[in-house]
Amino acid sequence: MDAVFHLAGESVFQGRWNQAKKERILSSRVEGTRTVVDSLAKLDDPPRTLICSSAVGYYGSRADEILTESSGAGSDFLARVCRAWENEAMKAEKLGIRVVCIRTGLVLGENGGALPRLIPVFKAGLGGKLGNGRQYMAWIHIDDLAGIMEYAAANRDLKGPVNAVAPKPLTNKDFSKTLAAVLHRPAVFPVPAPLLRLVLGEFGNVLLSSQRAIPEKLEKTGYRFQYPVIEEALEAAIGK
């Protein structure tokens, strides 16, 4: 094997965040990654590269601060999960394996993630900003995410954390307006923050958190995005 891609983990989108759910989110990533690294250690001929999934949730909620791969970790639940997740992956370096931790933003694709849940709401004309809408959303089209993973496997200059996000994060308000425009619908029904927390519990705070992450390492090494513009990414993701 030249490279191993490790992407597994309990979904953060499905199911209410009770204590058991949070334990599955953490253990599936930390123990799963530990199992992968332990397995690689037993190989006579280990791969040169380990690509491990992570998330921009690593940074916590940081308002409008521009976040690069050198920015520090946050302190909320997802930040702690991502930090522990990446720490397990980086242990493969002791085996002589190059490790890349792919910190994904909101992935835009038609077959999974948040977008298929948003589209029916917006198509019904009920879409709008979440909370005050000022929180930044780091996003990526799924084709670019796959491209970045392949790029990271082939490019030996990349190692450690890599922000897998488009070059221009935007606020939730602007994202909502753009999605509504692509669907030719209004976006006039904001969801108040207290209601979001009431309905979704602790996961509501994730949707209200702000990560203005940029892909500094990818831009420095020359990765070319297929969908750097949000309008084009959304149109492609919903099949228009």
Secondary structure by P-SEA (a helix, b strand, c coil): ccbbbbbcccccccccccaaaaaaaaaaaaaaaaaaaaaaaaccccccbbbbbbccccccccccccccccbbbbccaaaaaaaaaaaaaaccccccbbbbbbbcccccccccccaaaaaaaaaacccccccccccccccccaaaaaaaaaaaaacccccccccccccccccaaaaaaaaaaaacccccccccaaaaaaacaaaaaaaabbbbccaaaaaaaccccccccaaaaaaaaacc
